[in-house]
Each structure stands twice: as C-alpha cells, then as structure tokens.
Amino acid sequence: MKALMFGWEFPPHILGGLGTASYGLTKGMHNCGDMDITFVIPKPWGDEERGFAEIIGASQTPVAWRDVSWDYVNQRIGKVMSPELYFKLRDHIYSDFNYLHLNDLGCIEFSGKYPDNLLEEINNYSIVAGVIARTIPCDVIHSHDWLTYPAGIHAKNITGKPLVIHVHATDFDRSRGNVNPTVFAIEKDGMENADHIITVSNLTRRTVIEKYGINPDKVTTVHNAVIPLDDELLNLPRIDTKDKVITFLGRITMQKGPEYFVEAAAKVLEKTKNVRFVMAGSGDMMDAMIKLVAKRGIADKFHFTGFLKGKQVYEMLRNSDVYVMPSVSEPFGISPLEAMEMGVPSIISKQSGCAEILDNVIKTDYWDIDAMADAMHSIVTNPALHNTLRDRGIEEIHGITWEKAGQKVIDIYKKVINK
Amino acid sequence: MKSICFYFKIHQPFRLKRYRFFDIGNDHYYYDDFANDEIINRMAEISYIPMANTLLEMVNNYKGEFKCAVDISGTAIEQLQLYVPEFIDTLKKLADTKCVEFLSGTYAHSLASLEDPEEFMREVKMHDDMIHNLFGVRPKVFANTELIYDDDTATLISAMGYKACLTEGAKHVLGWKSPNYVYTSAAAPQLKILLTNSKLERDISRNFNNPEWAEYPLTADKYMDWIAALPEEEQVVNLYLSMDTFGGFNPASSGIFDFMKALPHFGKQRGLIFATPSEVVKKLKPVGDITVPFPISDVGESRDVSAWKGNDLQREALGKLYAVGERVNLCSDRRLKLDWEYLQSSDHFYYMATGNTAEAAFSPYDSPFSAFTNYMNVLADFIVRVEEQFPEEIGNEELNSLLLTIRNQASEINSLKKEVKTLRTNISNAETKALPKKE
C-alpha cells in the first residue's frame, strides 16, 4: 500500500511532540510490512533517518521551471534529495508560480518552524503538495496536524484518493478555549474534507466531535506510543544528591499548568525536608512562575533550568525522582512515557490523553493541588511506592509500541480505500 | 447421611477518609463516616436484614432441622451497632434458636495470623469476647480472615483450644482428595479441618443469576440433587458464602431468597441434614490429615495470600503497621487501641493490589497507588501518636522493663502504704491501751 504523508516536523529537528509522533508512527507502520510511505516535510536537513520512508522536502520541490543541470542540482540539494527526484517533480509543475518568491531551483523556501508568516507558509506548502501529489502515486493521503490539512485536501482533490487526517492537537488544547478563528477554520475544513480522522486520545476525539461538529463514525482514536530510547540515554549516570528531585519538564505555557506544579511544591515543602523542585523548559509563563515561586517563599528549593534540548532532557530525567505533568489539556503527552522508560515515577493530570492508556502512574485532576502534593510526598517518602511505579512503569512502557499503533492506522487505510 | 453446613460471612471495614500528608500530626480522625454509614445501611437493607429474616424463618419453619453458621467480624458488629442496631437484635434472635452457630475469627478481619502470632491471638480473643457478650455463646470453630490457613496458624488455633478450623478446599493443597470429608491438621493433630466446596459455592454466588451459565436457572431441587448425588462416603458439604451474595450480588429479584427457603424441604426429601460445624466435627471421624506449609485463602485464582501481600506496596504497609504492634499493646490510650484495630483490616491492603482488576471493583480508591498513599499517610499519623506515648529511642525491651518497674513500684508503694497503715493502727492501738485508765 502506498501512503503519501504530509508532516511539519521530523526528528532530529523537532520543536514539540508532533515530530516524534510522526516519526514513530511512520516507522511502526513500516515495520508492519507492505507499506510504502512517502513523507513530505517543509524543510529536511539531510540528517533525518531514512530507510523506512521516502522523505521529500517541500523546500526542494520545484513549483516553477528552471533550466538547471544534473550536476548543479546535485551540488545544491544532493544531500537531501536525489536530482532524479527533482527532475521528476519538475515534470509535474501544474501552474505558473513565478509570482512567488522562488530560489534558483524554482523552489519556495520554508523555515520548517512556526514563523510569524505561518499562514503563508501553510499556503505555500499546499502549493507544493500539488506538485508532489501529481508525481508520487499513492493509495491514501495522510495529513499530520492542522498545518498540513490544506496540503492534504489539495492532494486529495488532485488524486481523488481518500484523505486521512491525524489530529495531534486542536486549537482548544493550545488556547484553553480561546481559539484563533483562522486556525479553527483550517482545522474544521480539514476535518470535513477528510474521509477519516485519527485522534491521539479519546479526549481529543471528544473535542473533534463536540467542538467541530464532526460525525463520530469517522473519528477513531489511535493512541501514541513511544520509541524505545537508546541505551546511551538509558544508561546515563545519575549524580548522587541528598535531596529528592521532583521535575516539571515542558513548555512553561498555560496549556501545561505550571502554576499548579508550583502551588503543589509549596505544599510539599511546608512539611517535607530533603526535596527539591525543578521546572525545566521555557515559555511565556516563565517569568510569572519565577515571581510566584518567590511569592511562596520557596525559591531556595525551587529551580529553573531554562530550555533543555536533546540529551539534556534525559540527563534531567535521570536525576529526577518524580516527573510531574499537570497539563490542563494535553491531547496525548508523550513525555511521561519517556520519563517512565527512564525509570522515573510519574504524576499526570487526568486531563491528559496518555492517562487513558497508562496504569502505573498517579493520576490527579490538574487543579487538585492537594492530591498532586500528596502524590509527590508519597513517592519521595515511600521507597516501596517509588520502586513499584518505577519497575511496573518500565514494564508497561515496553508493551506500548508504535507497531501496534501503526497496525491500527493501516486498518483504517484499508477501510477508507475500500469504501 | 450427608450433612450440609452453610456459613454466612459478614464483614465491613472502617474505610478511611481522604487523608493528605499535611494532615499528619494535625488530624487524628481517619474514617469516612459517610461512606461507612451509607454502605452498611445499604447492605443491611438489601441483604443482611432480608437474609437474616429468611434464615430465621427457615429455622422456625423446620423446627431445628435447618441449621447454619454465621461468621461476623468485630468491625462489622461495631458498625452495625452504630448504624443498624436492629440487625444486631435479629442476630440475637438467631443465636437464641440454638440452630445458628457463631464462628471465631479475627476482630478486625485482619492479617495478623500472617504477621504477628501474639497479635493474632489477641485479636481472636477480642472477637470471641465480643460474640460472647452479645450472643451469650463462646465460638468453638475457627474461621480466619478470608479463610487464610497454614500449618503455623493451625498450631496457634489448636493451642487456643478450638476444636476445628474452616478453610478453603484449595485444589493445590487437596490434590486428588475431596473437600467433602473432615480432616485433621498435620501440624496440630487435635485440630479438625473443614474444607469448603468451592464449586458448589460458586454455583450460588456466581452462577445463580447468570443466564449464560449452562445450568441456569438453578433450582433448589436441582441443587439438592447434586449434593445427594455425591459419592456415598462423602460426608459433609461446607458452603462458605458472603452474606451479601444474598440480595447484593444476587438481587432479591433473582429469587435467591426463595431458593434458600426451598432448600430444607428438598434436602429433607433426599435425606440430607443441615448441621452446624460443631455438630459435624463431633459426629464425623476425620479421614486423614492435611499439610499446608504455605498460606492458602479463598481469594484469587491461585487461592493464596497474594491479594493482600502480593506486591511491595502491601508488604511495606503491613511491615510498617505491625512493627509498632508491640508498642501499641503497651499503650493504654483507648482511642489509639481502637485505631490499631481498624487499621489492621485486610481490606486496606486488598485495595493496594496491583495484580488484576477484580480487586478494584470494591475499592473506594481510583488506583492501588492512591490506596497506598492514603493508608501510609494515616499510618504515619498513627505512628506519631504511638511515639508520643513511647519515644522510638527506647527499645521495646527496655520499655517493657521500665513499665514493669513502674508497675512493681506501684505495688510496692501500695504494700508499703498498707504496712504504714497497719503500723499506725498498731501504734495508736498501743497508745490507747497504754493510756492509764481515768478513774
């Protein structure tokens, strides 16, 4: 089966969970066998893992004819795309896009991030999708998150193949209810044009059905999984400290509920010695959190690390005794799974999608700081609880594989293709 | 002639309220009165009261031909006294018929037999004293919490003077043997062992109201046929059922009470006798002995104690609890001693089970982890209170000898006082005598 996927992020150049999930799912589907996947991203860097999917960069796809030689193309973009593919794509240019800002290869430049002119980039991505859809034969089209819905719809209109969209988050999650009308419109348009919708949790599924008015029959939940971590990360050494460390790790934004973490920390510190709190990450609420920590008078035991990347994240987890994710609204939330795989007991909010599939974690309501503080206190003071959550957590995570999720997606493909 | 022994079990724990770690040291009341009140009232209404009335009716209608046994925990009695006192009166009526035997057991439905032999004996005595006070009889047959049994427990029970003990007819212990005989314990040859017939129990408890069961619907004559059809030599069928099987798990609308009422009639037709366990052990000769090196129970697929001691959380909680047992027994604070009882109920540990989801159905907690957290918070406060009375630094033995000295000193002071008093009297007597008579 041939699938044409549109994504926005891909490891190792990721900004959030979307890239990790897209990568894991694609790889899992490949491992299920008999899948031929082409994955389109705005801007590949050349160091992406290949083999399980063909990666096409929108930045390397020509939308206007340029008379260039094989050698020139190879020298310019050879490390991310083969010149043969470039020429094949060039044969399928379908309109004159010279009015756009193009480079010497007739390609649109993409940032591949979330720039201020994001809407323009989304639109350009959709133009490029037209060329790719005409070039690459496929049986099904799969769009990851709202940024790529317009591209998916465009490809569907050209090929007539069924469109599956994958909702990793909705604007309701990102904004605590104050949705951006433009984003909402793009999301709703994508959902209405899709032949089937995949959501990462039942929580998101309900949002799609209730807030976007979508027929429940065409919405299916496929929970995310976790890619087993490298031994290098799993074997990171732990720095011996006298104090127990309780960690918040993620963007410090409204969606992640950082203030509940601070309030719970204040409650724990009132009664417990030898415990420290770390808020790792950055975000628009960081300054407010620093102020709140000072106001509660716990700044001597509460630490901010700033943004962590790559290996630093795992070093932080390795030195944590408890991981807390008090998200107000989390479509899935892959980081507790990583924490658990690193052997760190986790406390997650019931409002997180991953709470639907995890058993060996402590679940509290995000607003219930008493319960959250109680759980923190219990894990750091009862080694038996810490060890049980650690051991059973590792075991549980090993059973959550992308292959299982991938198989579910393949089954959905079969259903929409045969319809 | 085969005998049928019915045992009806009643137990309710004192469920704990939501107790956070910042309550430790501040709040010494641990119980969810609302939930306890609501649950026991509901159970009494749908199950205990109608079932006890059914039993009373059966006993009266068949003039001593229907007999059975009741196994009720001390904590259940306390809650019934508090919330449903009329039920205690019904139990008294049942006791007065002499056709209903009360079993011995642990006061708090505790796991003391696995953790602390001395505490276990104290618990059993406390339970039996309560039964004696209320119903005027001292239990003679023992049934441990959830029928937990092993050779060590057998030795203890026998030493306490019980004639017989009821336990689970667990397949892995019995092997080819049938549960439908009286046995003796290999560890304590004086102690007779009665074994439950779990297949026939399950037919009432699980299958009675299950339309998918091949034998559905179960009628009283069919059930009595099955028992009558057992091999000639098999002497006794022990059926140990939770009281809430009747009216609770099998609602009244399933016809469970009518089924029970019809049993004596059809039993009589087939020459079956309904007996109390004491009668059974008196009448029947043991056919062999039974060795149980590892504890068995009537819970779970493996019929062992893993439902309460299966994971680290449970073992940790039990260990921490029983570590202060000796100290609690030195204390004289009544409230503390009561809490000590309530905290021992096996239910608290059952809620912490992580094995399967069957346990979760009865748990007031949303996960074994929150059950553990809540319990450990309560226990932490309890331990603080124990230590306030007896600081940790003083060893148990040292404490014991100190207490002994204090007690000895008290009696010494008393005897000295007495001596002083007699001497004084003597002196004054002597003085009176010595005084010259006034003329």
Interface residues (C-beta under 8 A of the other chain):
Chain A: K267 E270 K271 T272 D359 I362 K363 D370 A371 A373 D374 A375 H377 S378 T381 N382 P383 A384 L385 N387 T388 L389 R392
Chain B: R20 F21 F22 I24 N311 D312 L313 R315 E316 A317 T354 D366 S367 F369 S370 F372 T373 M376 N377
